[in-house]
Amino acid sequence: MRIGVTGGHFQNGLNPMNSEARPMRQSILNSRHRQLGSKLDGDTWNDMPIPWSYDRDPFEEVVATRTRAALYDVSALNIVNVSGPEAEAVLDRLVTIDVTKLKPGHARLAGEVNEAGALVDDIMVIRDAADRFRLSHGSGATPKTLALLAEGRQVSIARDLDVHILSLQGPASLAVLAPHTPFDLASLPYFQHTPTTLFGKPVTLGRGGYSGERGYEVYCAAADAEFLWDTILEAGQPQGVIPASWNTLESTRVEGALLFFPFEMPEGDTTPWEVNMHWAVDVDKPGDYIGKAAVLQLKGRERVKQAGLLVTAPEAVAAGAPVFDGDQQVGVVTTANYSRYLMQSLAMVHLLPTHTAVGTKLTVKSGDKAYTAHVSKTPFYDPLRQRTHG
């Protein structure tokens, strides 16, 4: 999710990791987005037009997300169904986590690396049953690699082009949804999911999101998406719930210092260790997977480290802007945003490991301007992630 307004680089709508043209996807909710003022004629993501903005100040949507709740259409996520007797074995060869330990109803973010140990996609492995999984992945190598691993195996792989995903994010999200599902939603832990009904429609409810807030994702059929969108907003009206655009989701993502492939991996051969993804690599995993030997060997050999900067600028600095210590370049901005909620210019950066101590004073050169910056703890917002995990 990259746009010029937030200092990002996703300007041309092209998939940076896949030059092959694919049919354009369309959200069933496009009519709702147009009613809200989106032109749906800007950048696409994963072959789908995106509602980058509505006819309101996006800061209002940020405030709603942080203090009440906001509803996002994230149907552009790539969802792939993987099933069959050898589904677990195939996926265990694909990712750096131990898939055999993943229980039904649970999900995990995983590293996916090539033979050199470099990240090639961001991926969430969602287990629905012993022999049924869903993958939610970005714009990287997953489709091609998964097809190769599946050759000659008892496994079915199918991209889900029907599913729509409605993401209700914010502290009021539980109160809005809980009365309208028979499942005890308050008991659902972070990164777990369950099949159930919502407002009488069959759905899968998962706890998670991309905002740095407590939130729930509603996976539903395209035929039910408009009804559920309208009904969630109606049910949430007393709590001040509003629909929100992707500009807002990008702002909250940066405040939460959440990674987004490939933009937080600009080197092209970035390792999980260099972006602090130690939680996405099970170093004691017994099974083999693509790049296992290389990625484990690279642990402790980081060339750069993911970090955050607080920049003394009245705007977002440019993605790709160099970071200096005196005359020495020591890093680069991967994503930036001016947070009106925090009243601070934020930058996610790659720095030399020698320059990542909190409080280190550096300089960001953005365009023809130079700004003083200091290394900050991340996330910038809710540094202990109590809002999402609590």
Sequence and secondary structure as in RCSB ss.txt:
>XXXX:A:sequence
MRIGVTGGHFQNGLNPMNSEARPMRQSILNSRHRQLGSKLDGDTWNDMPIPWSYDRDPFEEVVATRTRAALYDVS
ALNIVNVSGPEAEAVLDRLVTIDVTKLKPGHARLAGEVNEAGALVDDIMVIRDAADRFRLSHGSGATPKTLALLA
EGRQVSIARDLDVHILSLQGPASLAVLAPHTPFDLASLPYFQHTPTTLFGKPVTLGRGGYSGERGYEVYCAAADA
EFLWDTILEAGQPQGVIPASWNTLESTRVEGALLFFPFEMPEGDTTPWEVNMHWAVDVDKPGDYIGKAAVLQLKG
RERVKQAGLLVTAPEAVAAGAPVFDGDQQVGVVTTANYSRYLMQSLAMVHLLPTHTAVGTKLTVKSGDKAYTAHV
SKTPFYDPLRQRTHG
>XXXX:A:secstr
   GGGT    S   TT  S       TTHHHHHHTT    S EETTEE     SS HHHHHHHHHHS EEEE T
TSEEEEEESTTHHHHHHHHSSS GGG  TTBEEEEEEE TTS EEEEEEEEEEETTEEEEEE SSSHHHHHHHHH
TTSS EEEE SS EEEEEESTTHHHHHGGGSSS GGG  TTBEEEEEETTEEEEEEE  SSSS EEEEEE HHHH
HHHHHHHHHHHGGGT EE  HHHHHHHHHHTT   TTTT TTSS  GGGGT GGG  TT  S  TTHHHHHHTTT
  S EEEEEEE  SS   TT EEEETTEEEEEEEEEEEETTTTEEEEEEEE GGG STT EEEEEETTEEEEEEE
E SSSSSTT HHHH 
